[in-house]
Every structure is written in C-alpha cells, then in structure tokens.
Amino acid sequence: MRTQRCKHCKDTYIYDENGPIKECSCRKIAEANKRFYLAEDDDGHWYVVPFALRHEFEDWVASGEPDGEPEGVERIGGSPTLVTFADYRIE
C-alpha cells in the first residue's frame, strides 16, 4: 500500500496494486465530470488521460513506462493536434 499527496487538491490518497483505496477530492470531482487532459511521456508520445487517472499515469511515466499505457489512457502518438475538443477549460 502506498500513500501520496495530490498535487492539485493537496489531499492524501492511498492506493495499492489494484488502484485507489482512498481517493482525493479532485479525483472524485474528475470522475463525476469526465474530464481529460493531454500529457506527454519522456519519449515525446502524447496521451489523452482521464483526469481521474492522473496519479496512475504520472506513476507509470515515472516508473519507465513498462508494458503499455495504463487502462483508460489512450496514446495518440507524437502529435496533440490529433485530438479535437467540442469544449475546453483551462485551469
């Protein structure tokens, strides 16, 4: 079991190899709103990441990206211009 402080809401969340046990406040909000963001790995590949999975994605990138991207994350290759939006919000 691991704990980490959320960079966004400063809550402490707890998770194990199966996923979150205690979620942070912004993860709950993100799941309710189905928010996504664009992220880049260390090799320049771009991904559409559900905001609710940002901790898992960041941990995956930090671990050296073993065995494909986390479930729910979509690799879009080397160009974020492949993603289009009907609406967006900059936070």
Secondary structure, DSSP 8 states (H G I E B T S, - for coil): -EEEE-TTT--EEEEETTEEEE--HHHHHHHHHT-EEEEE-TTS-EEEEEGGGHHHHHHHHHTT--SS--TT-EEEET-GGG---SS----
